[in-house]
Amino acid sequence: MNPLIDPWPPAMKERRGGAMRCFRHLVSSCQRHQTIALTSSFSAAILRRPFSSSDEPSEGGRVALYFRRARLIDALRLRLRSADPSPPPLPPDPFVAVQALRSAPSPDSALSLFRSLPSPSTPLLHALAKRLALARRLPDLRSLLDAADAGSYPSSIPPSPFDRLRWFAAAGDLPSALQIWSSIRSSSDPNRHSRRRSHPSTESYNVVMSLHTDAGAHSAAVATFSQMIQEGANPNSRTYTVIIDHLVRSGHLDAATEIFHLLPSMRTPHTSKQYEVLAEAYSSAGLFDELGRLVKEMNSDGILPGPAMRAAMAKMQAAGRIVGTEEFVQELFPNDRIAYIVSDSGDEEGCEEEDSRDKDDDIEGDRIRLKPWLDPTALARALEDWEPNEVAELEAARLVWTPRLVCKLLRAFKKAETAWAFFCWVAHQPGDFVHDRRTVSRMISILARQGHAELVDRLLSKVRSEGILLPFATVRLVIDFHGLSKKATAAFEVFREADSICGALSGSQRFLLCSSLLRAMVKCKRGSDAVELLEEMMLEGVLPDIQTFSGFMQHFAGAGDLRSVHKLFGMVRECGLAPDAYMYKILIRAHCKQERAALALRQFDEMMSSGLAPDRATKAMLVKSLWNEGKLREAALVEERCGDEADTRLPVASPGHEWTVSATDFRRVYDIYSACFT
């Protein structure tokens, strides 16, 4: 990686002004990959090649192969939309076939294409199953899966239970989905293998929750969320997306908003879908003040708006309610000249550039005009080695470079070196493209993730000198990644310069940055320095939360440093925080491991007096420690007082996430969610 390359060439610097602050600079030069207008005969001519499973370029390199495939996919898309009743031509390779099937205009055309292939591969089978599920073509979906199970497609692997769960849920087949869910749960029995997890994946819970919400089974959705926590499957961003969407659709917008605003303190990132759901609800209700605040928060999170968010912002503009958000609204709208259908094979959940179902198709007589197909992930894979001949092919394509497209490619690169080379290269291309806060933020995150602290510092210095304010979320990510890379000094420098990097911080933002920095220092084996920093922060009025203290205590307990554990527990009291069940668990286990059963028993008594109970493993450790020290009566009392309550008050999901989320957080979200349906 060459750190001397300047991603902002002199010619651009002269005309920059405030260019990096806005999102309007797009390439307007003429290009070869423009809107296409092809006839059926031309489409058939392009596709008249043998079917091959090879991904190796036959001529011209990988980028040349990518663009040949892109033209073939466009030809197939056009052919599938033509009035010609004859079967479509055979795609030349599986990649082209999969992409053409995904962008087929209807399930029938997708089925026709699939049946024309001699030996469909696993990706083709999955692509068709998804199309059929989304179209709710249950008979066709069942027939496809039965054929796969019968071995009718020898080149494909039968779909997994989780894939079937997703498809039947998308198709709205509640009985079939729940039957598969029951099978998944039974196969997750921890007794079958010591290394197997004792619960299904978080995503499977999310699918079942979403299935229940679509069916109007409110209590079942809430029960699944509770089950997820109790069984130890930690909720992720998509879990809360399902909850927020469920609440909004059920008329509980205030509750959805409350949960949305709890997520940062739980260290759970917001998603574009969450913003879209709330934005649509606010705009429909005429709550433009709330929508304006949501736009600002999305900008702070560095999230790009999807179609629903853009539609909501258009309503806000039409109502003249954009005071204080004018700059954000202008920046967040994409340029209308973008002429691609973006099909990102590497991120099905991501926000797409355009609707991949070709809603903007234009039919003129017997001619059909389509926007060209583009897959950033596939293009990034072709460029992974960044060889001169591949770069030359990319230059010759003369693509329209936009911040959104550049971000997609940056995210798709596997190596930071390639991402950095592309980042510098694209800034020197002819046209109006200029790096903005989004592309710089993405590049900084990539560099920080792979430990390139010097380049991160260089880019941060550059944006500070330009007066560019990066999203707050980027600063947090950089600090977190520096911690993983064991670069405590670099993390502290970023924290110290945070105000100049992302603007004035609110109290909650400063608290989150402090928590990230403390965690980074602990990961860098700088626990003593972290405690001193914690004391300084508390003197300045920045008070940590329970999970931050739990993370600290877990660190020192693991090192056998009971003195520091006691000191931190005293600081918890000073902050007026109430210890949760997981913090007591850390204390009890730490004392037991150091053969201090009497102190562990004292913590147990305090825990029970607070209305909390330990989990079974902690209770068993305490009882064993008391027995080993000859305190048989006390051990019997512990058994008697716990009874069958162990494990009923402490969500199993908390262990392993002491820095991020607490049992209290889960309880708060559950209480808000369940109260709306009781």
C-alpha positions in Angstrom: 0.0 0.0 0.0 1.5 3.3 -1.1 0.7 6.0 1.5 2.2 8.7 -0.7 -0.6 8.7 -3.3 -2.9 11.7 -2.9 -6.5 10.8 -3.3 -7.3 14.5 -4.0 -5.3 15.6 -7.1 -4.3 19.3 -7.6 -6.7 19.9 -10.4 -9.5 18.8 -8.1 -8.2 20.8 -5.2 -8.5 24.0 -7.2 -12.2 23.6 -7.9 -13.1 21.9 -4.6 -14.4 24.8 -2.5 -17.1 23.1 -0.5 -17.2 20.1 -2.9 -16.5 17.4 -0.3 -19.4 18.7 1.8 -22.0 18.0 -0.9 -23.1 15.0 -2.7 -23.9 16.5 -6.1 -20.7 15.9 -8.0 -21.3 13.1 -10.5 -19.7 12.2 -13.7 -21.5 13.7 -16.7 -19.2 12.5 -19.4 -20.4 10.3 -22.2 -20.0 6.6 -21.5 -20.2 3.3 -23.3 -22.3 1.6 -20.6 -25.4 3.8 -21.3 -29.1 3.0 -21.5 -29.4 0.1 -24.0 -32.0 -0.4 -26.7 -31.7 -3.9 -28.1 -33.8 -6.1 -30.3 -34.7 -9.7 -29.7 -32.5 -10.9 -32.5 -29.5 -9.1 -31.2 -30.1 -10.5 -27.7 -30.2 -14.1 -29.1 -27.0 -13.5 -31.1 -25.1 -12.4 -28.0 -26.3 -15.4 -26.0 -25.5 -18.0 -28.6 -22.6 -19.5 -26.6 -22.1 -22.8 -24.8 -22.9 -23.1 -21.1 -19.8 -23.1 -18.9 -19.3 -23.2 -15.2 -15.8 -21.6 -15.3 -15.2 -18.3 -13.6 -11.8 -17.9 -15.2 -11.6 -15.2 -17.9 -11.2 -16.6 -21.4 -9.6 -13.4 -22.8 -8.8 -9.9 -21.6 -8.7 -10.6 -17.8 -11.3 -10.6 -15.1 -12.6 -7.1 -15.6 -13.1 -7.7 -19.3 -14.9 -10.9 -18.4 -17.1 -9.0 -15.9 -18.2 -6.5 -18.6 -18.8 -9.2 -21.2 -21.0 -10.9 -18.6 -22.8 -7.6 -17.9 -23.6 -7.2 -21.6 -24.9 -10.8 -21.7 -27.0 -10.3 -18.6 -28.5 -7.1 -20.2 -29.3 -9.1 -23.3 -31.0 -11.8 -21.3 -33.0 -9.2 -19.3 -34.2 -7.8 -22.6 -34.9 -11.1 -24.1 -37.0 -12.1 -21.1 -39.1 -9.0 -21.6 -39.7 -9.4 -25.3 -42.9 -10.6 -27.0 -41.1 -13.6 -28.6 -42.9 -16.8 -27.5 -39.9 -19.0 -28.1 -37.8 -20.2 -25.1 -35.0 -17.8 -24.1 -31.5 -18.6 -25.3 -29.3 -20.7 -23.0 -27.1 -18.5 -20.7 -23.4 -19.0 -21.3 -22.4 -19.6 -17.6 -24.0 -20.0 -14.2 -23.1 -16.4 -13.1 -25.0 -14.9 -16.0 -27.9 -17.3 -15.5 -28.2 -16.4 -11.8 -28.2 -12.6 -12.4 -30.6 -12.9 -15.3 -33.0 -15.0 -13.2 -32.9 -12.5 -10.3 -33.8 -9.7 -12.7 -36.5 -11.7 -14.6 -39.7 -9.6 -15.0 -41.9 -12.3 -13.5 -41.8 -15.7 -11.7 -43.0 -17.4 -14.8 -40.1 -16.0 -16.9 -37.7 -17.0 -14.1 -39.2 -20.5 -14.1 -38.9 -20.7 -17.9 -35.3 -19.7 -17.7 -34.5 -22.2 -14.9 -36.1 -25.1 -16.7 -34.1 -24.4 -19.9 -30.8 -25.0 -18.1 -29.3 -28.5 -18.3 -27.9 -28.7 -14.8 -28.9 -25.8 -12.4 -26.4 -24.9 -9.7 -27.1 -24.2 -6.1 -27.1 -20.4 -6.5 -29.6 -20.8 -9.3 -31.8 -23.0 -7.2 -31.7 -20.5 -4.4 -32.4 -17.5 -6.7 -35.5 -19.2 -8.1 -36.7 -20.3 -4.7 -36.5 -16.7 -3.4 -38.4 -15.4 -6.5 -41.1 -17.9 -6.0 -41.3 -17.3 -2.3 -41.6 -13.5 -2.7 -44.3 -14.0 -5.3 -46.1 -16.5 -2.9 -46.1 -19.2 -5.5 -46.3 -22.0 -2.9 -47.1 -24.9 -5.3 -44.1 -24.1 -7.5 -41.9 -23.6 -4.4 -42.8 -26.9 -2.9 -42.4 -28.6 -6.3 -38.9 -27.1 -6.6 -37.8 -28.2 -3.1 -39.2 -31.7 -3.6 -37.3 -32.0 -6.8 -34.1 -30.9 -5.1 -34.6 -33.4 -2.3 -35.2 -36.1 -4.8 -31.8 -35.4 -6.5 -33.3 -34.0 -9.7 -30.6 -31.3 -9.7 -27.3 -33.1 -9.2 -25.2 -29.9 -9.6 -26.9 -28.3 -6.6 -27.0 -29.0 -2.9 -30.4 -29.5 -1.2 -31.3 -26.3 0.7 -30.6 -26.1 4.4 -33.4 -25.9 6.9 -32.7 -22.3 7.5 -33.1 -21.5 3.8 -36.4 -23.3 3.7 -37.5 -21.4 6.8 -36.8 -18.1 5.1 -38.5 -19.1 1.9 -41.7 -20.4 3.5 -41.8 -17.4 5.8 -41.5 -15.1 2.8 -44.2 -17.0 1.0 -46.5 -16.6 4.1 -46.8 -20.4 4.7 -47.1 -20.3 8.5 -47.6 -24.0 9.1 -44.6 -25.1 7.0 -42.4 -22.5 8.4 -43.2 -23.4 12.0 -42.7 -27.0 11.3 -39.2 -26.3 10.0 -38.6 -24.0 13.0 -39.4 -26.8 15.3 -37.0 -29.1 13.5 -34.2 -26.4 13.7 -34.8 -26.1 17.4 -34.6 -29.8 18.0 -31.4 -30.1 16.0 -29.8 -27.4 18.3 -29.9 -29.7 21.3 -26.6 -29.0 23.2 -26.4 -32.6 24.3 -25.7 -33.8 20.8 -22.3 -32.3 20.6 -20.3 -30.4 23.2 -19.3 -27.7 20.8 -22.7 -27.0 19.3 -24.6 -24.0 20.4 -27.6 -24.7 22.5 -30.0 -22.5 20.5 -30.8 -21.7 16.8 -29.1 -18.7 15.1 -30.3 -15.2 15.8 -31.4 -14.9 12.2 -33.8 -17.8 12.5 -35.5 -16.2 15.5 -35.7 -13.0 13.4 -37.4 -14.8 10.6 -40.0 -16.4 12.9 -40.7 -13.1 14.6 -41.3 -11.5 11.3 -43.5 -14.4 10.2 -45.7 -13.9 13.3 -45.9 -10.2 12.8 -47.0 -10.6 9.2 -49.7 -13.1 10.3 -50.9 -10.7 13.0 -49.9 -13.1 15.8 -48.7 -10.3 18.1 -48.3 -12.4 21.3 -46.4 -15.1 19.4 -43.9 -12.5 18.1 -43.4 -11.1 21.5 -43.0 -14.6 23.0 -40.4 -15.4 20.3 -38.3 -12.3 21.2 -38.5 -13.3 24.9 -37.5 -16.9 23.9 -34.5 -15.6 21.9 -33.1 -13.8 24.9 -33.7 -16.5 27.5 -32.1 -19.1 25.2 -29.0 -17.1 24.7 -29.4 -15.9 21.1 -28.3 -12.2 21.3 -30.6 -9.9 19.3 -29.0 -8.0 16.5 -29.9 -4.9 14.5 -32.4 -6.9 12.3 -34.2 -8.2 15.5 -35.0 -4.6 16.5 -35.9 -3.8 12.9 -38.6 -6.4 13.0 -39.8 -5.1 16.4 -39.9 -1.4 15.2 -41.7 -2.4 12.0 -44.2 -4.5 13.9 -44.9 -1.6 16.3 -45.3 1.0 13.6 -47.6 -1.2 11.6 -49.7 -1.9 14.7 -50.1 1.8 15.4 -47.6 2.1 18.2 -45.3 4.8 16.7 -44.2 6.2 20.1 -43.1 2.8 21.4 -41.2 2.1 18.1 -39.5 5.5 18.4 -38.6 4.8 22.1 -36.9 1.5 21.2 -35.2 3.1 18.2 -33.6 5.7 20.5 -32.5 3.0 23.0 -30.3 1.2 20.5 -27.2 3.4 20.6 -26.9 2.9 24.4 -27.1 -0.9 23.7 -24.3 -0.5 21.1 -26.7 -1.8 18.4 -26.3 0.0 15.1 -29.3 1.6 13.4 -30.2 0.2 10.0 -31.5 1.9 6.9 -34.7 -0.1 7.2 -35.3 1.3 10.7 -34.9 4.8 9.4 -37.2 4.1 6.4 -39.9 2.6 8.6 -40.0 5.6 11.0 -39.6 8.1 8.2 -42.6 6.7 6.3 -44.6 6.8 9.5 -43.6 10.3 10.4 -44.3 11.7 6.9 -47.7 9.9 6.7 -48.7 11.4 10.1 -47.4 14.9 9.2 -44.8 14.7 12.0 -42.2 16.7 10.0 -40.3 18.0 13.1 -39.7 14.4 14.1 -38.7 13.5 10.5 -36.2 16.4 10.4 -34.6 15.1 13.6 -34.5 11.6 12.1 -32.8 12.9 9.0 -30.1 14.6 11.1 -29.6 11.4 13.1 -29.3 9.3 9.9 -26.7 11.8 8.7 -24.8 11.4 11.9 -24.9 7.6 11.5 -23.6 7.9 8.0 -26.4 5.8 6.6 -27.6 6.3 3.0 -31.3 6.8 2.5 -33.4 4.2 0.6 -36.5 4.9 -1.6 -38.9 5.2 1.4 -36.7 7.7 3.2 -36.3 9.8 0.0 -40.0 9.8 -0.5 -40.6 11.0 3.0 -38.0 13.8 2.6 -39.7 14.8 -0.6 -43.0 15.2 1.3 -41.2 17.2 3.9 -39.8 19.5 1.2 -43.2 19.9 -0.4 -44.6 21.0 3.0 -41.8 23.5 3.3 -40.6 22.0 6.6 -36.9 21.6 6.0 -35.6 24.5 8.2 -32.3 23.4 9.7 -32.0 20.3 7.5 -31.6 21.9 4.0 -28.0 20.8 3.6 -28.8 17.2 4.8 -31.8 16.9 2.5 -29.9 18.1 -0.5 -27.0 15.8 0.3 -29.1 12.7 0.8 -30.9 12.7 -2.5 -29.2 10.8 -5.3 -28.6 12.3 -8.7 -31.3 11.6 -11.2 -28.7 10.9 -13.9 -27.6 7.6 -12.3 -28.3 5.1 -15.1 -27.7 1.7 -13.6 -29.7 -1.1 -12.2 -27.5 -2.1 -9.2 -27.7 -5.8 -8.2 -25.4 -6.2 -5.3 -24.9 -10.0 -5.0 -22.9 -9.5 -1.8 -25.5 -7.6 0.2 -29.1 -8.6 -0.2 -30.1 -6.6 2.8 -28.3 -3.4 1.7 -29.9 -0.3 0.2 -29.9 -0.5 -3.5 -29.1 2.2 -6.0 -32.1 1.5 -8.0 -34.9 -1.1 -7.9 -33.4 -4.2 -9.4 -36.8 -5.2 -10.8 -36.4 -2.7 -13.6 -39.4 -0.4 -12.8 -38.0 2.2 -15.1 -38.1 0.0 -18.2 -39.2 1.9 -21.2 -41.1 0.3 -24.1 -41.2 2.2 -27.4 -43.0 0.2 -30.0 -41.1 -3.0 -30.5 -38.1 -1.7 -28.7 -37.4 -2.0 -25.0 -35.0 0.2 -23.2 -33.3 -0.9 -20.0 -30.9 0.6 -17.5 -27.7 -1.4 -17.7 -27.0 -4.0 -15.0 -24.2 -3.4 -12.5 -22.9 -5.6 -9.6 -20.4 -3.8 -7.4 -19.4 -6.9 -5.6 -18.6 -8.9 -8.7 -16.7 -5.9 -10.1 -14.7 -5.6 -6.9 -13.8 -9.3 -7.0 -12.5 -8.8 -10.6 -10.3 -5.9 -9.4 -9.1 -7.6 -6.2 -5.4 -7.8 -7.4 -5.5 -4.3 -8.9 -3.4 -5.3 -11.9 -2.6 -2.6 -14.5 -4.4 -4.4 -17.3 -7.6 -4.8 -15.1 -7.5 -1.1 -14.2 -7.1 -0.2 -17.9 -10.3 -2.2 -18.6 -12.1 -0.3 -15.9 -10.9 3.1 -17.2 -12.1 2.1 -20.7 -15.6 1.4 -19.4 -16.0 5.0 -18.4 -18.5 4.3 -15.6 -20.4 7.1 -13.9 -18.7 7.3 -10.5 -21.0 8.4 -7.7 -20.4 8.4 -3.9 -22.9 5.7 -3.5 -21.3 3.4 -6.1 -17.8 4.1 -4.8 -18.9 3.2 -1.3 -20.4 -0.1 -2.6 -17.1 -1.0 -4.3 -15.0 -0.1 -1.3 -17.2 -2.3 1.0 -16.8 -5.2 -1.4 -13.0 -5.2 -1.6 -11.5 -7.9 0.7 -8.1 -6.3 1.0 -7.5 -2.8 2.4 -4.6 -2.3 -0.1 -6.9 -2.8 -3.1 -9.6 -0.5 -1.5 -7.0 2.2 -0.9 -5.6 1.9 -4.5 -9.2 2.2 -5.9 -9.9 5.1 -3.5 -6.9 7.1 -4.9 -7.5 6.0 -8.5 -11.2 7.0 -8.7 -10.4 10.6 -7.4 -8.2 11.1 -10.5 -10.7 10.0 -13.1 -12.1 12.4 -15.6 -15.5 14.0 -14.7 -17.0 15.6 -11.7 -16.6 12.9 -9.0 -15.0 14.2 -5.7 -14.6 12.2 -2.6 -17.2 13.2 0.1 -17.8 12.4 3.7 -19.4 9.1 2.9 -16.5 7.7 0.7 -13.9 9.0 3.1 -15.7 7.5 6.1 -16.0 4.1 4.4 -12.2 4.2 3.5 -11.3 5.2 7.0 -13.3 2.3 8.5 -11.7 -0.2 6.1 -8.2 1.0 7.0 -8.9 1.0 10.7 -10.4 -2.5 10.6 -7.2 -3.9 9.1 -4.8 -1.9 11.4 -3.5 0.8 9.1 -3.4 3.5 11.8 -1.0 5.8 9.9 -3.2 6.0 6.8 -6.2 6.6 9.1 -4.4 9.4 10.8 -3.5 10.9 7.4 -7.0 10.8 6.1 -8.4 12.3 9.4 -5.9 15.1 9.2 -6.9 15.7 5.6 -10.6 16.0 6.4 -9.9 18.3 9.4 -7.9 20.6 7.2 -10.7 20.7 4.6 -13.3 21.4 7.3 -15.2 18.2 6.5 -17.2 16.6 9.4 -17.4 12.9 9.3 -20.3 10.8 10.7 -20.1 10.2 14.5 -20.5 6.5 13.8 -17.2 6.5 11.9 -15.3 7.9 14.9 -16.7 5.2 17.1 -15.8 2.5 14.6 -12.2 3.8 14.3 -11.7 3.7 18.1 -13.2 0.2 18.3 -11.0 -1.1 15.4 -7.9 0.5 16.9 -8.6 -1.4 20.1 -8.9 -4.7 18.1 -5.5 -3.8 16.5 -3.9 -3.1 19.9 -3.3 0.5 19.0 -4.3 2.3 22.2 -2.4 5.5 21.5 -4.0 5.9 18.1 -7.4 5.3 19.7 -6.8 7.9 22.3 -5.7 10.5 19.6 -8.9 9.9 17.7 -10.9 10.3 20.9 -9.1 13.6 21.7 -9.8 15.0 18.2 -13.4 13.8 18.0 -14.9 17.3 18.1 -12.9 18.4 15.2 -13.6 15.2 13.2 -17.4 15.0 13.6 -18.5 18.2 15.2 -19.7 19.1 18.6 -20.7 16.0 20.6 -23.9 15.6 22.6 -23.7 14.2 26.1 -24.8 10.7 24.9 -22.3 10.7 22.0 -19.5 11.6 24.3 -20.5 8.9 26.7 -20.5 6.3 23.9 -17.1 7.4 22.7 -15.7 7.2 26.2 -17.1 3.7 26.5 -15.4 2.7 23.2 -12.1 4.2 24.3 -12.1 2.4 27.6 -12.9 -0.9 25.9 -10.1 -0.3 23.4 -7.6 0.4 26.2 -8.6 -2.8 28.0 -8.1 -4.8 24.8 -4.7 -3.2 24.5 -3.8 -4.5 28.0 -3.8 -1.0 29.4 -6.3 -1.7 32.2 -4.7 0.5 34.8 -4.5 3.5 32.4 -8.2 2.8 31.5 -9.2 3.0 35.2 -7.4 6.4 35.6 -9.1 7.6 32.5 -12.4 6.4 33.8 -11.9 8.4 37.0 -11.1 11.6 35.0 -14.2 11.1 32.9 -16.4 10.8 36.0 -14.9 14.0 37.4 -15.9 15.7 34.2 -19.5 14.4 34.5 -19.3 11.6 32.0 -20.8 8.7 33.9 -20.4 5.1 32.5 -23.3 2.7 32.3 -23.6 -0.7 33.9 -22.3 -2.6 30.9 -19.1 -0.5 30.8 -18.4 -1.3 34.4 -19.3 -4.9 33.8 -16.7 -5.1 31.0 -14.1 -3.6 33.3 -14.9 -5.9 36.1 -14.8 -9.0 33.8 -11.4 -7.9 32.6 -9.9 -7.6 36.1 -11.7 -10.6 37.4 -10.2 -12.7 34.6 -6.7 -11.4 35.7 -7.4 -12.3 39.4 -7.2 -8.6 40.4 -9.9 -8.5 43.1 -8.7 -5.2 44.4 -9.5 -3.5 41.1 -12.8 -5.4 41.0 -13.8 -4.0 44.4 -12.7 -0.5 43.4 -14.9 -0.6 40.3 -17.9 -2.0 42.3 -17.5 1.0 44.7 -17.5 3.3 41.7 -20.8 1.8 40.5 -22.3 2.8 43.9 -20.8 6.3 43.5 -22.5 6.7 40.2 -25.9 5.7 41.7 -26.2 2.7 39.4 -28.0 -0.5 40.5 -25.9 -3.6 39.8 -27.7 -6.1 37.5 -27.7 -9.8 37.7 -24.7 -10.2 35.4 -22.5 -7.9 37.4 -23.3 -9.9 40.5 -22.4 -13.0 38.6 -19.0 -11.6 37.8 -18.4 -10.7 41.4 -19.5 -14.1 42.8 -17.5 -16.1 40.3 -14.4 -13.9 40.8 -14.4 -14.5 44.5 -15.0 -18.2 44.1 -12.1 -18.6 41.8 -9.9 -16.9 44.3 -11.2 -19.2 47.1 -13.0 -16.3 48.8 -16.3 -18.1 49.3 -17.3 -15.9 52.3 -17.1 -12.7 50.1 -18.9 -14.5 47.3 -21.7 -15.4 49.7 -22.0 -11.8 50.8 -22.5 -10.8 47.2 -25.0 -13.5 46.8 -27.0 -12.2 49.8 -26.9 -8.7 48.4 -28.0 -10.0 45.0 -31.0 -11.9 46.4 -32.0 -8.8 48.5 -32.1 -6.8 45.3 -34.7 -9.2 43.8 -32.2 -10.9 41.5 -31.1 -14.5 41.2 -28.0 -16.2 39.8 -28.0 -18.6 36.9 -27.5 -22.3 37.6 -23.8 -22.3 36.8 -23.0 -19.5 39.1 -25.1 -21.0 41.9 -23.3 -24.4 41.4 -19.9 -22.7 41.6 -20.9 -20.9 44.8 -22.2 -24.0 46.4 -19.1 -26.0 45.5 -16.8 -23.2 46.9 -18.7 -23.2 50.2 -18.4 -26.9 50.4 -14.7 -26.8 49.7 -14.3 -24.3 52.6 -16.3 -26.4 55.0 -19.3 -24.1 55.0 -21.9 -26.8 54.5 -24.8 -25.0 56.2 -24.3 -21.9 54.1 -24.2 -24.1 50.9 -27.5 -25.7 51.9 -29.0 -22.3 52.4 -27.9 -21.2 49.0 -29.6 -24.2 47.4 -32.7 -23.6 49.4 -33.0 -19.9 48.7 -32.4 -20.3 44.9 -34.7 -23.2 44.4 -35.9 -23.4 40.8 -35.5 -19.6 40.3 -32.0 -19.9 38.9 -31.8 -18.9 35.3 -35.3 -17.3 35.3 -34.3 -13.7 35.9 -31.0 -13.4 34.1 -31.1 -13.6 30.3 -28.5 -16.0 29.1 -27.9 -13.6 26.3 -25.9 -11.2 28.6 -22.7 -13.2 29.1 -20.1 -12.4 26.5 -21.6 -9.0 25.8 -20.7 -7.3 29.1 -19.4 -4.2 27.2 -22.4 -3.7 25.0 -25.7 -4.7 26.4 -27.1 -5.5 29.9 -30.0 -7.6 31.2 -31.7 -4.3 32.1 -31.6 -3.2 28.4 -33.3 -6.5 27.3 -35.9 -6.1 30.0 -36.6 -2.5 29.0 -37.1 -3.4 25.4 -39.2 -6.4 26.2 -41.4 -4.3 28.6 -42.0 -1.7 25.9 -42.7 -4.2 23.2 -45.0 -6.5 25.2 -47.0 -3.7 26.8 -48.3 -2.7 23.3 -50.0 -6.1 22.9 -51.4 -6.9 26.3 
